[in-house]
């Protein structure tokens, strides 16, 4: 089993902030007032990122 990312979700004022810490050392941050929207954006982006890394 391999960890591909660590996800941190916090509330910053009115915004939800999701930070994905990837195994390659990079961090991606997503921010939105709606919790579902921040999760959707993050999941779509991570799906693309992880699919690209599987190809290479």
C-alpha positions as CSV (number, residue, x, y, z in Angstrom):
1,X,0.0,0.0,0.0
2,X,1.3,3.5,-0.9
3,X,0.1,6.9,0.4
4,X,-0.5,9.2,-2.6
5,X,-1.6,12.3,-0.7
6,X,-2.5,13.6,2.7
7,X,-5.6,15.9,2.8
8,X,-6.1,18.7,5.4
9,X,-9.4,20.5,5.6
10,X,-9.9,23.6,7.6
11,X,-12.4,26.4,8.0
12,X,-11.0,29.9,7.5
13,X,-13.6,32.5,8.2
14,X,-16.4,31.8,5.7
15,X,-14.2,29.6,3.5
16,X,-13.4,25.9,3.6
17,X,-9.8,25.3,2.7
18,X,-8.6,21.9,1.5
19,X,-4.9,21.2,1.2
20,X,-3.6,18.1,-0.6
21,X,0.0,17.3,0.2
22,X,1.1,15.0,-2.6
23,X,3.7,12.3,-2.3
24,X,6.0,14.2,-4.7
25,X,6.3,17.0,-2.1
26,X,4.0,19.5,-3.8
27,X,0.9,21.0,-2.1
28,X,-2.3,22.1,-3.8
29,X,-4.8,24.3,-2.0
30,X,-8.5,24.7,-2.8
31,X,-10.8,27.3,-1.3
32,X,-14.5,27.9,-1.5
33,X,-17.4,29.0,0.8
34,X,-19.4,25.8,-0.1
35,X,-17.9,22.6,1.4
36,X,-19.1,20.4,-1.4
37,X,-17.7,22.7,-4.0
38,X,-14.2,22.7,-2.4
39,X,-14.3,18.9,-2.3
40,X,-15.5,18.5,-5.9
41,X,-12.8,20.8,-7.2
42,X,-10.1,19.0,-5.2
43,X,-11.2,15.5,-6.3
44,X,-11.4,16.4,-10.0
45,X,-7.9,18.0,-9.8
46,X,-6.4,15.1,-7.9
47,X,-8.0,12.6,-10.3
48,X,-6.2,14.4,-13.2
49,X,-3.0,14.7,-11.3
50,X,-2.8,11.1,-10.2
51,X,-3.9,9.8,-13.6
52,X,-1.0,11.8,-15.2
53,X,1.5,10.4,-12.7
54,X,0.4,6.8,-13.5
55,X,1.0,7.4,-17.2
56,X,4.6,8.7,-16.6
